Amino acid sequence: MNPLDSKDNCTKCKSFRDLCLHLHELFLFCELLNNDHPVFKMDRKAKVESGRAKTANIAKWLRLASQISSVEMNMFRYEEAHQYCEPVADALQSNADHFSSIITPLTRFIFVANALEEAYRFASPVYEDRLETYKNLNKKIERKRDYSMQASWVLEENLSSTNVPKYYEHKVEILQCLSKKYQSNFNVKFDTNLESKEGISYGLSLVRDIRNQVAHAEFPIIDDPEYALEFSNPNNKHLILRLLQHATRIAAMNIQMLLLTTNDGFNSDEYRYLCDDPDFGDRLQALCTIMYLKNLHLNQEFGLNESTQWRLHQVWREQSAKN
């Protein structure tokens, strides 16, 4: 099947949770972890601690990303003609709807990219420990200064193939195809080779390129295709929206993978409360394990969100009553 086929025609894509629910589950999981890691840097050839990275900070950005409904535009604020000219009002409303439809997923991507930045920093002590091990084995290895590159290296070196989230490679393949089309249509720069896919961190490299385009104001904010001449092909807008959606999904799945390889287990009071529930604590503890991180992006009966928890409790009560 063509990787760019509609989600409705792809059994793999249909198995994914809604993106916002995926992000919400990951936010809740990060809160339950409540891990705190030192972050290191080199200062005059000496390794020094330069701050702390926390899963609670990752959670805050993911919460914002998951709960965005829409970013609204008011195109009427400084205009007057729409009060007596209906076509002007129609054009302004069309522009408002158009820009809102782009800025909403763009904002969500920025928030998830910020969560990913904290996840990079969270991997710092694991990178330092692994680097020291290599040096003790007399392996020649060049130190990576950038936290994102360190995190990529951690994934390549530490992540077992059995811990790669299900259908991750499928989503990366889609993002790669979208990125090639996007580069062709908008003449944007990618440092990542779009023709070959190598290593588990390839998806992370694509996300980093797109994040850098946004940060450096190179990401295209296309005009309303209903009224613009430049880039007026509606397919370009569809391409932008799909690119942002898949980049956001891949970013979240990389947070999952980084946490799988760098976490210290559950340290929060919330997790203890969850497991100490007199009615369902044992069942929840059996389901909410570190390995839930691996596939929390997929549709399933279990979930940490309140709606799913209440539904599960009802099912379990009915099962207990029958027994």
C-alpha positions, 0 to 999 in steps of 0.5 A: 500500500502506498504510504501516503494513502488515506488513513481511512484505507490503512489498517495500521493507521486506523489502529492509532488513537486520535492524536490528541488522546495519544498526547494526553495519555503521554502527558499523564504517563509523564506525570506518573513517572515524576523523574528528575535528571541532572543535565550535563555539559562540557565546560573547559573540558570538564563535565559539569551539571548545568540544570535539571530535566524533569518528566513533569516539564515534558508533561506540561507541554504535552498537556497544552498540546493535547488540550488545544481545541483551536487557535482562533483568528479575528480577521475583522478586528481592524477592518471596516468594509465588511460592515457594508460589503458582504463579499469582503465579510466572506473573504475575511471569514474564509481567511480566518478559518484558513489560518486557524486551520493551519495555526492550530496544528502548528501550535500543537507541533511547537508544544510537542517539540518543546516537550521533545527538547526536555526529553533530549535533556532528560537523556543527558545522564544516560548519554554520559554514562554510555559515553564513559563506558565506551571510553573505558573500553578504549573505543574512539568516539567523538562527543556530541555537544547537542542534546538532540544528537546525544538523544539520537545516539542514545536511541541508536545505542540503547533502544532494543528493537523489541521496544520500538513502538508498534507501527513506528516505522510505518509512520516514519515512512509516511513522514519521509514521503510527505517531507520529500513532497513538501521539499519539492513543493516549497523548496525548503532545506532538509539536512536529513537525507530524504532518499534513504532511511537509516537507523531508529533515529531517522524519524527524529532527524526529520522532526528536528528538521521541521522544527528548525524550519519553524524556529527559523521562520522558514516554515511556509504559512500559505495564503488562503487558497480560495483567494490567493494566487501564490501557492493557491493549490488546495493540495498544498494546504492538505500537504502542510496539515498532514506533514504537521500531524505526522511530525507531531505523532513521530515527535511524541513516539520519540518521547516514548522511546527516550523515556523507555530507555532513560526512566527511573520508574514511577516516583509520583504520589499519583502512581501510588494512589492509583495502585493503592485503590482498594477496588481496582489498584491491583488491576491498574498496577498490572496494566500501568507498567513502564511497558505501557509507554511502548504502545500507548499510541494505539487504540486499546481498552486501557487508558489513563484518561479519566473517561477510560478509567471510569468506563473500565471501573464500570466494566470491572464492577460488572465482572465482580458482580457476576462472580 
